[in-house]
Amino acid sequence: MENFQPVIVAFCCHYCAYTAADMAGSKRLHYPANVKIIRVPCTGKVSALHMMEALRKGADGVYVAGCLEGDCHFRTGNTRATKRVEYVKKLLDEIGIGGERVEMFSMSAGMGEIFAKTASEFTEKIRRLGPNPARGGKDHPVCVGAGA
Amino acid sequence: MITAERKPIEDLINSVSSCRRILLLGCNECVTVCSAGGRKEVALLSSALQMHFMKEGKPFEIKEITLERQCDPEYVEELVPHIDSADAVLSMACGCGVQEVARRFKDKVVLPAVNTKFMGASERQGVWAERCAGCGDCVLGMTGGVCPIARCSKQLLNGPCGGSTKGKCEVDPDIDCAWQLIWDRLKALGMTEKYEENIPAKDWRTGRGAGPRKIVREDLAS
């Protein structure tokens, strides 16, 4: 399990978390290469299906990173995303995969440190949980979003 | 629209657990609008079921098809090339769609994936409420456009009852008293004299009182 390298898909809002990732890079902050970032125009664009399909296609964990409460560029995209993450958590619990494999985080564009810390902590959490049971012991069949 | 809600995942897993290949059917009409059984919900349920059975190590294949209307034979016919390859059909349409597919494909097990609820309207994003009971003899013209059959807990034709308090129903404080709504609306329209009119006892044969109903339009019927 110690050698297990989880694949984490992070849906990051263009206006905050994605820029925070950029900030982390500019500051030379380290965060695990396991995290595959998908830039989205707003976390309100991330549907339950995006999260589910990322897991079904081989991700071990998924998180959505959006703006701080009240700061959404499109007013309510981040609150919608929070509700969808909760919905997916419940669904994953019901199918036996475990809702703790998805999470919602909030940060501003200037929070490079928070981005790196979040990426590291979530990766460690998923590493402790072990591989996604839906992978059936196979290697990652598809690395969702890699290079996107 | 006809509204519906997806059945609990556990029930759906149990209903298809003996199958190896299922055809998961959506409908592009009412259940799409009420986010219960359209293309998106089909994809989401497919994803969930596949993950569950992958975890269990059980071979399981799903084909997803969303028909324009599952309650119309013309569209159901489109399933002919796909039906044989499925052990069972799991339909996310309302009860009408499920039955139409079952009628057309007599040797195929057709399972409902949603619970059909009521004829309703969208109150706001993600909230639907009952508006019509299909009584077959509409009284909305007498009640200011608010239906006492669908929206009064007691279906009172001459309300309100004594359980109406501050505009709410005694059954549940979240339910508006239909007769309060009727009175407010008639008052706003300057039609309070309508309230004085006694609505006679309803002939329920136009509703479900005389068994399953049918509409035949001679000018259209083939």
Interface residues (C-beta under 8 A of the other chain):
Chain A: S47 A48 L49 M52 E53 L55 R56 L91 E94 I95 G96 I97 P133 A134 R135 G136
Chain B: P8 I9 E10 I13 K40 A43 L44 S47 A48 L49 Q50 M51 H52 M54 K55 E56 G57
